[in-house]
């Protein structure tokens, strides 16, 4: 018998708390300062919701486990840029939608060759073996590396990247059937594991209307944010 599926939830209801918390964390971490006219002009091509300035204030060391059960740290990715997303395999909509968008972004002509990484926020269910199976989902980024670990290891990695995540029980469901609310951000790190840009993978359809539906960032915008961060870091 397969594992119980997490019930699907309304996309907006699932993500609003996570994005709100992520936005607060990002504002606190970025400590954005005023920019002169030249700097603002320099950022004209940066997509909306792509954070460049002071992005290197977020991120840090990881000590996790890969799909083979082997220890993995940031040193294992030295020498190549990467894109990092925190999610979980039972995620009903946000995570797979984000992974599909990232896959399309990385396939854009002239794009950067980066290592895609998925770090779970649900270590109790996302064993290394399950992560290894999940990252091979059709349509996900090619070569996607799935990382898991103990709850303490996951919490430490999430803390470094200021990722909000919270287990949400489902009324009437078994104890092992639950959701995890989490921020939906893509972190771009350079070959030295330094964060160079951060982008929300879900945005309001109408930025001026806080009640409008949430929609995924376009692959073109994600690709542009990756390029903007890496080019400015070069």
C-alpha positions as CSV (number, residue, x, y, z in Angstrom):
1,X,0.0,0.0,0.0
2,X,1.4,3.4,-0.9
3,X,1.8,6.3,1.4
4,X,-1.3,8.4,2.3
5,X,-1.6,11.4,0.0
6,X,-1.8,14.9,1.5
7,X,-5.2,16.4,0.7
8,X,-5.0,19.2,-1.8
9,X,-5.7,22.6,-0.6
10,X,-6.7,25.9,-2.2
11,X,-3.5,27.4,-3.7
12,X,-4.1,30.8,-2.2
13,X,-5.0,29.6,1.3
14,X,-2.0,27.4,1.4
15,X,0.6,30.0,0.4
16,X,-0.5,33.3,1.8
17,X,0.7,32.7,5.3
18,X,4.0,31.4,4.0
19,X,4.7,34.3,1.6
20,X,3.8,36.8,4.3
21,X,6.3,35.3,6.7
22,X,8.9,35.0,4.0
23,X,8.4,38.6,3.1
24,X,8.9,39.7,6.7
25,X,12.0,37.6,7.0
26,X,13.4,38.9,3.8
27,X,12.8,42.5,4.8
28,X,14.5,42.0,8.1
29,X,17.5,40.2,6.5
30,X,18.1,42.4,3.5
31,X,18.4,45.7,5.4
32,X,17.8,47.4,2.1
33,X,19.4,50.8,1.9
34,X,18.7,53.7,-0.3
35,X,20.2,53.6,-3.8
36,X,21.3,56.4,-6.0
37,X,20.0,57.0,-9.5
38,X,22.8,55.0,-11.2
39,X,22.2,52.0,-9.1
40,X,18.4,52.1,-9.7
41,X,19.1,52.3,-13.4
42,X,21.4,49.3,-13.1
43,X,18.5,47.3,-11.6
44,X,16.0,48.3,-14.3
45,X,16.3,44.9,-16.0
46,X,15.9,42.9,-12.7
47,X,12.4,41.2,-12.6
48,X,9.9,42.2,-10.0
49,X,10.2,40.1,-6.8
50,X,13.9,39.4,-7.6
51,X,16.1,40.5,-4.7
52,X,19.7,41.4,-5.6
53,X,20.9,44.0,-3.2
54,X,22.3,42.5,0.0
55,X,21.1,39.0,-1.0
56,X,24.4,37.7,0.4
57,X,23.1,38.4,3.8
58,X,21.0,35.3,3.5
59,X,22.3,31.7,3.3
60,X,25.1,29.7,4.8
61,X,26.4,26.3,5.5
62,X,24.4,23.1,5.1
63,X,25.0,19.6,6.6
64,X,22.5,17.3,5.0
65,X,22.0,13.8,3.4
66,X,21.6,13.0,-0.2
67,X,19.4,10.3,-1.8
68,X,22.1,7.7,-1.3
69,X,22.3,8.5,2.4
70,X,25.7,10.2,2.1
71,X,26.6,13.4,3.9
72,X,26.4,16.5,1.8
73,X,27.7,20.0,2.7
74,X,28.0,23.2,0.7
75,X,31.6,22.1,-0.2
76,X,30.2,19.4,-2.4
77,X,28.8,22.1,-4.7
78,X,32.0,24.2,-4.7
79,X,32.9,25.6,-8.1
80,X,29.5,25.6,-9.6
81,X,26.5,28.0,-9.2
82,X,23.3,26.5,-7.9
83,X,19.6,27.3,-7.3
84,X,18.1,26.2,-4.0
85,X,14.4,25.6,-3.2
86,X,13.0,24.4,0.1
87,X,9.8,22.2,-0.2
88,X,8.5,18.7,0.5
89,X,7.4,15.7,-1.5
90,X,3.8,15.6,-0.2
91,X,3.4,19.3,-1.3
92,X,0.1,19.3,-3.3
93,X,0.7,22.2,-5.6
94,X,3.3,24.9,-4.7
95,X,6.4,22.8,-4.8
96,X,5.7,20.9,-8.1
97,X,4.5,24.1,-9.7
98,X,7.7,25.8,-8.7
99,X,9.9,22.9,-9.8
100,X,8.2,22.9,-13.3
101,X,8.8,26.7,-13.6
102,X,12.5,26.3,-12.5
103,X,13.0,23.5,-15.1
104,X,11.6,25.7,-17.8
105,X,13.8,28.6,-16.6
106,X,17.0,26.5,-16.7
107,X,16.1,25.4,-20.3
108,X,15.9,28.9,-21.6
109,X,18.3,29.6,-24.5
110,X,21.5,31.2,-23.3
111,X,20.7,30.4,-19.7
112,X,23.3,29.6,-17.0
113,X,24.4,26.1,-16.3
114,X,23.5,25.7,-12.6
115,X,22.9,22.9,-10.2
116,X,19.3,22.7,-9.0
117,X,18.8,21.6,-5.3
118,X,15.7,20.7,-3.4
119,X,15.9,20.7,0.4
120,X,13.0,19.2,2.3
121,X,11.1,20.9,5.1
122,X,9.5,17.6,6.0
123,X,12.3,15.4,7.2
124,X,9.9,13.0,9.1
125,X,8.4,11.8,5.8
126,X,11.0,12.7,3.2
127,X,13.6,10.0,3.7
128,X,16.7,10.1,1.4
129,X,15.1,7.3,-0.7
130,X,11.9,9.2,-1.1
131,X,13.7,12.4,-2.1
132,X,15.7,10.4,-4.6
133,X,12.5,9.2,-6.2
134,X,10.7,12.5,-6.1
135,X,13.5,14.5,-7.8
136,X,13.1,12.2,-10.8
137,X,9.5,13.4,-11.4
138,X,9.0,14.1,-15.1
139,X,9.2,17.8,-15.8
140,X,11.4,18.6,-12.8
141,X,14.8,20.2,-13.4
142,X,17.4,17.8,-14.9
143,X,19.9,16.7,-12.4
144,X,17.9,18.0,-9.4
145,X,19.6,17.0,-6.2
146,X,17.2,16.1,-3.3
147,X,18.5,16.6,0.2
148,X,17.1,15.5,3.5
149,X,18.4,15.0,7.0
150,X,17.3,15.0,10.7
151,X,14.9,17.6,11.9
152,X,17.8,19.4,13.5
153,X,19.8,19.4,10.3
154,X,16.8,20.7,8.3
155,X,16.0,23.4,10.8
156,X,19.7,24.5,10.7
157,X,19.7,24.8,6.9
158,X,16.3,26.6,6.9
159,X,17.5,29.0,9.5
160,X,20.6,29.9,7.4
161,X,18.4,30.7,4.5
162,X,15.7,32.3,6.7
163,X,13.0,29.8,5.4
164,X,9.7,29.8,7.1
165,X,8.2,26.4,7.6
166,X,5.5,25.1,9.9
167,X,3.7,21.7,10.1
168,X,-0.1,22.1,9.9
169,X,-2.3,19.2,11.2
170,X,-5.3,18.3,9.1
171,X,-8.5,17.9,11.2
172,X,-9.7,14.3,11.2
173,X,-6.7,13.0,9.4
174,X,-4.1,10.4,10.7
175,X,-1.1,11.8,12.5
176,X,1.2,11.2,9.4
177,X,-1.1,13.0,7.1
178,X,-0.5,16.8,7.4
179,X,0.6,19.8,5.4
180,X,3.6,22.0,5.8
181,X,3.3,25.7,5.2
182,X,6.5,27.2,3.9
183,X,8.0,30.2,2.1
184,X,8.3,29.7,-1.6
185,X,11.6,31.3,-2.5
186,X,14.4,30.4,-5.0
187,X,17.9,31.1,-3.8
188,X,20.6,31.6,-6.4
189,X,24.2,31.0,-5.1
190,X,27.4,31.5,-7.0
191,X,30.3,29.1,-7.3
192,X,31.4,30.1,-3.8
193,X,28.0,29.3,-2.2
194,X,27.3,33.0,-1.8
195,X,23.7,34.0,-2.3
196,X,23.5,36.5,-5.2
197,X,19.7,36.7,-5.8
198,X,16.5,35.5,-4.3
199,X,13.1,35.3,-6.1
200,X,9.6,34.4,-5.1
201,X,8.3,31.6,-7.2
202,X,4.6,32.6,-6.5
203,X,3.2,36.1,-7.0
204,X,-0.1,37.9,-7.0
205,X,-1.8,38.0,-10.4
206,X,-2.5,41.6,-9.7
207,X,0.3,43.1,-7.6
208,X,-2.0,45.9,-6.5
209,X,-4.7,43.5,-5.2
210,X,-3.8,41.5,-2.1
211,X,-6.8,39.2,-2.7
212,X,-6.0,38.3,-6.3
213,X,-5.0,34.7,-7.1
214,X,-1.4,33.5,-6.7
215,X,0.3,32.5,-9.9
216,X,3.8,31.0,-10.5
217,X,6.6,33.3,-11.6
218,X,7.2,33.0,-15.3
219,X,10.2,30.8,-16.4
220,X,11.6,33.9,-18.2
221,X,11.5,36.0,-15.0
222,X,13.2,33.2,-13.0
223,X,15.9,32.9,-15.7
224,X,16.4,36.6,-15.7
225,X,16.7,36.7,-11.9
226,X,19.3,33.9,-12.0
227,X,21.3,35.7,-14.7
228,X,21.0,39.1,-12.9
229,X,22.4,37.6,-9.7
230,X,25.3,35.7,-11.3
231,X,26.2,38.5,-13.7
232,X,26.4,41.0,-10.9
233,X,28.5,38.6,-8.8
234,X,31.0,38.0,-11.6
